[in-house]
Amino acid sequence: MTSRVLIKNLSALNDGTVSVSGWVDTVRDQKKVQFVVLRDESGAVQLVNPRTTDADGQVVADEPATSISGLAQGTFVTVTGELKHDERVKLGGIEIKLATLTVVSAAIPETPIAADSSLDKRMDWRFLDLRNPKQNLIFRIQTTFEHALRTYWIERDFIELHTPKLMASASESRAELFEVGYFETKAYLAQSPQFFKQMAQSAGFGKIFEVGPAFRADPSFTSRHATEFTSIDSEISWIDSHDDVMQLHEDLMVAGFTAVKAKHGDEIKALFDVDVTVPSTPFPRIPLAEAKEIVKGRGYEVPRDDDDMDPEGERQIAAYVAEKFGHEFVFLTDYASSIRPFYHMRHEGDPSITKSYDLIFNGTEISTGAQREHRIEVLEAQAIEKGLDPKEIEGYLDFFRYGVPSHGGFGMGLARVLMLMLHQTSIREVTYLFRGPTRLEP
């Protein structure tokens, strides 16, 4: 493997010979000296090459000067030279005086995107867009966030699952299912790992988690919807109510945000001008009916025929929570059974509402959680009430016929969390390769 020093580690080294590899960001080809800004996955460094002159003071066309003059932005190179610490150098207080430069892969001179290119154009050339330091940071933040969640789960004896994404029947709503040919029959792409998370409770696993893909055949073109996304899911047994799920959920968010702030807080402030705030616990909890009254009191009445909240209502209740509690998160609880799936448990004294919640972060819903209905006779009745044929979900219903503990969990969109954490305007900015109704490439 190529022996190289990551640029971020150069500042800790003493002056001397080093070798680095990366891609060319900028070139200043001056008469007496050449400057190159070289980037790798960890940062940027200035390369300097004083030009050679003959006895008459004329510049000599030698190496690496000739190669430097022909470098295009994006060309990948390996260089060796003398590392020098110099506080006058604006880029990190270090530079490398070049000795050799090897072009590994030359780039076409005309770059197809620029800093002012539209989001769609940048998505067309995503691999080039991702060379931007801000984009690089997004996916290091994603890595840190996921690692923090996994650490929380594993330290508490959760089991990680990898559930199948090809299903014989719907787990949520047929209206948002992708149907695919499957030999002599048909299959569906999983909208969530819901059924299989619950199967793990019947299997006696107790506490599980999964981070994996989910698919929704939703033709929405909003800034927060995608047809394929990464879902963060967790499910736990022996709960008393959805309050236990909310406590798990908020503890996970604190773990994730704490890790991101500790590792990337300064970079996030420098590149995104965002101060990452680690949320305090417990998060505010407001029943949905009460939240609607609060929003109405702020001058906005949710214009929906069903009992759900709409995006503007989410923004309004988030503004209220920020003003009253100084908090970026709020659990909206006790959603109407008319707008919740058949497997959400309903309140004993009022079956018109469920033991469920949505988690709102900075004005946008990022997750749905609930206590699940584990009593088979109630579950079957609720499925029929929702228009489902029990025979089509027979395999799922079998999970509850041989004993299962009380349980609940949540599913959360990773991209939405990152988008809102970094105050971005679209999940496309924080998704490695976005998939939507009109985008299947690259």
N, C-alpha and C positions, 0 to 999 in steps of 0.2 A: 504494500500500500504506500502511496506517495507520502514521504516524510515532510510535514509542514507544520508551521505554528499557526494556530488560530489568531486572527488579528486582535481579538479581545485580550489575548494573553501577552501581547508584545510589551505592554507597558510595565509588566512585572519582570521583564528580562533586563539583564545588563547590556550595555552597548556591545555590539559584536555582530558576527555573521549570522544571518537568519534566512530561512526560506519560507515564503508564503505563496498561497495560490488563491485565485478568485477571479472576479470579472471586473472589467474596466468600467468605471463609472464616468469619469471625465478625464480629458487630456488637455493640458495647456502646453502647446509646442512653441516655446519661445526661442529666440535666436541663440541665447547663451546657456539656457537651462530648460529642461523639460520637466513638467510635473504631471503625475498620473495619480488619480484617486482610485485605489483598488478596494473592492468590497469582497467579503466572503460572508458566510452565514452568520458571523458573529459581530461584524463591525466594518469600519473603513480605516484605511491608512494612506498617508501620502508617500508616494515614491518620487524621488528626485534623481535626475540624471544631468549633471553638468556637461555641456557640449564640448567636444574636443576641437581645438583650433590648431592650424598649422603656424609656421613661423611668421606668416604675413597676417595672422589674426583671422584667417578665414575658417569658417566652420567646416569640419571634416565629416563626410557622410560615413560614419562607422556604426558599429553595433554597441549598445542596443538602440542608439538614437534613430537609426533608419526604421527599425521595427516599431518604435514608439510613434513615429510620425504617421505610420499606417494603421494605428490601432483605432478600431471603431468601438463605440459604446456597446458593452455586452460581451466583448471578446474575452474568453477565458485564458488566463496566462498563469505561469509559474515563474516566480522571480527569486533571485538571491541577491543579497546586498548587505550593507552595513547598517545595522539599527543604531539610531542616534536619538537620545533624549534631548529635546530642545523646547523649552517652555514657550518660545516664540511661535512655534508651529500651532496654528489654531485647531487643527484636527488631532486632538488627543495629546499634544505635546511630544509627539514622536514622529520620525520619518525614517525612510529607508533609502540610502544612497545605492542606486542600482549597480550591480556588477553584471548580471545576466538576466535575460528575459526570454522565456520560451512561450510561443503561442501554442496553446493546446487546442483551441477551437476558435476560429475567426467568426465574427458576427457580420451580418450584412450592414453596411453603413447607415442605411435609412431605417430608423426605428419606427414601427407602425403605430406606436402610442406615445403620448406625451403627458406631462403633468396635468394639462387641462382637457384631456380626452374624456368623453362621456363614460358613464359607468358601463353601458352596454359594450362600448368599444374596448374598454379595459377587460371586460369579461371575455371578449373574443380572443384576446391575447393575454390570458390569465397568467401564463408562465412568466411573461415579462413583467406584468403588473406585480407579481409576487416578489420581485427583486427589490421593490420599494421597502425601505426599513420599517415603515409603519405596518405594512402587510406581514413582514417577517415577524414583527413583534406580536401581532395578533395570534399567530399560531404557536409561538412560545408561551403566550398567556394561556391559550387553550390547553397546551400540554400540562402546564403547572396546575391549572384548575382541575383538570381531570385526575391528575396524580393525587391532588389533595383529597378529592372525593374518594378515590380508591383506597388511599391510606386510611381514611376514616372508617370506611366499610371493613377493610381487612383487619384492622386493629380491633374491631368489635365482632369478629368471627362471621361476617357476612360471606355468602358463597356467590361467586361470580358465575353468571350464566351466559351462554351464547345460543339464543333461541332461533329456530328456523324462521326464514323470511318468506317461505312458500307455504301457503295455507290452503286447506280444503274448503274453508268457509270463512265468512266475515267475522272479524272480532269487534267491529264498531258499527259502521254504517255502510251498506252496499253502495250508497250514492258516491262514496269516495274511494272505491276499490279499483285497483288496477287488476284486470283479468288477463291471465296469460295462458297460452296453450301448454298442456302438460301431458305429453304422449297422447293417449286416447281420450283424455278428459281435459279438465281445466283446473287451474289453480289461481290463487289470489296473492298479491304481494302484501305482506303484513303491514297493517296500519299502525300496529303497536305490538309489543310482546305480551299484551294483557292476559290472554288465556294461559300462556305458558308460565308467566309469573305466578299466577294463582295455582297452577298445577304443582309448582314447587312447594306451596304451602301444604297441599294435600300429601305430597311426598315426604313431608316432615323436615324440609330444609330449614324452616324457621325464618331466616333472614337472607334475602338475595338482592343482587343488583345486576344491571346490565347497561352497557353503553354500546349502542349499535344503531344501524340504519332502520328507518321507518318510511313508509310510502303512503302518500295521500293523493288520490286523483281529484284534486281540488283545483279548478281552473282560475283561482284567484291570482291577481297581479299586484297584490299589496306588498309593502316593504317587509312584511313579517311572515309571508307564506312561501313554502317551497313544496315541490312534489316528492322530493326525497330529502330527508334531514336526519341528523343524529339525535337520537332520543336517549335521555338519561332516565333510567327506571330503577325503582326500588320497591320491594314488597316485604312486609314483616308480619309474623304470626303473633297471636295472643295479645291483640290490642283491645282496649276498652271502647275506643271511639276514634273518629278521625283526628281528634286532638293529638293522639300519639303519633300519627303520621305527620302532622304539621310540626311537631317537635323534632322528629327526625329530619324533616326537610329543612327547617331553619338551621339546625346544627350543621348540616352539610353545607349550606350556603355560607355560614360563618367560616367553616374550615376552608372552603374554596377561596373566598375573598381574602382571608388572612394570608394565605399562601401567595396569592397574586400580588397583593400589596407589598409583602415583604420582599419578593423577588423582583418585581417589575414596576413597583410604584413610581420610582423616579423616572424611568423610561416612559411610562404612560403619561406622566405629567409633561415631559419634554416633547413627546411626539403627538399626543392627543389633547394636551391641555386639560386633562381630567384628573381629579383627585379621587382615587379609589377609596371608598368608605366601607370599612368592615361593619356590617349591620349589628346592632345590639339585639339581644333576645330578652323576652319573647317578641316576635313580630306582632304588630297590631292585627287584631282579628275583628272583622265586622260582618255580621250576617248580611246576605245579599239584599234582602228586603230593606234593611236599615240603610245600607249603602245607597240604594236607589232614592230613598227619602233625603239623604244628605246631598246627593247630586241634584235632586230637584230643588232643594233649598238654595243651591248655588246658581239656580237659573237654567238648569238643563234637565229636560225630561226625556228619558230614553225612549226613542220612537220605534219600539219593536212590538210586534204582535205577540211574541212569546214572552217568557219570563226571564230572558237572559239579559245580561249587560252588553252594551255595545262599546266599540273602541273609544268613543268620546267619553262615555260614562267611566271607563277605566281611567282615562286621563284625569277626569274631574275628581274621582275618588282618590287618586294618587296625589293630586294637588292638595286635597283636604288633609290627607295623612301627613304629607310633608310639612304643612303649616301647623297642624295640631301636635304631631308626634315627632317631627324632625326625622322621619324615617323614609327610606326609599322603597320599602317592601310593605305589602299588606295582604293578608289572607282574606278573601271574600268567601264566606262560608254559607252552608245550608242552602244550596241551590235547589230549585224546584225539580221534582222528580220528572216533570213533563219534558225537561230539556237535558236530563242526564241518562246515561246508559242503564240498561236493565240490571246490571250487576252492582250498581251502587246501593248500599243499604239505606233504607228510609228510617226516619225518626219514628220511634214507637208511638208517641202520642200524636203525631201528625205525618201520615204517609205522603203528604203532598210535598214534603221537603226531604232532601237526602243528607246523609252524613258525608258531605263532600265540600271541596273548596277549590278555588282558583288562586294561584299566587300571582300577584301583580307586582311588577318591578318597574319603577320609573314610568308608570302609566301604561304598561303593556302586559298582557297575560303571558306568563312563561310556562305555566304548569297547571295540571289538574290532578287532584288527589282525592282519595275517599276511603272510607271503610267499605269493604266488599260484603255483599250478601252471601253468607255461607250456608244458609238453610235451604236445602234443595227444593222443598215445596214452595217456598217464597220466591226463590230464584226462577223456577219454572213459570210461576204465575206472572212475574214481572216481565219475563221474556215474551210470553204470549200477549200481555198487555201492550208491549212495544211492537207487536206485529211480527215477531219472529216465530218460525216453526221450530219447536223443540227438537224435531228429528234432525234438522240441519246443524244443530249444535250439540248433538248427542254426546260426542266425545268430550266436549267441555263439561256438560252436565254430569258426566260420569265422575269427574273429579270430586264431586260433592256427595256421591252416593256411598262412599266407603269411609267416611269420617274426614273432617277438615276443621282446623281451628279457626277462630275468628281472626281476620287478617285485613290488611289494607296497604295502600301504597300510592305511588304517584309516577307520572311520566312528565319529563321536562325537556323542552327544546334547547339544546346546547347553543345553537347559533343565536337564538333570541337573548340568552343570558349575556353572551359576548357583545352583541350589538348594543344592548342597553348599558352594560358596564362601561363601554368605551364611547358611549354617546354617538354611535353611528346611525345613519338614517335608513340603512337597509341591511338585511341579513346577507345579501349578496357580498357585502364588504368583508364579512367575517366567515364565509363559507369557502372552503378550499376550491371546490368546483360546484357551483350552484346548478340546481335542476329546477326548472319551472315549466309552465305550459308551453312556452316557445323556446326553451333552451335544453338541448341534449348534447351540445358540444361547447368547449372541448371536454 
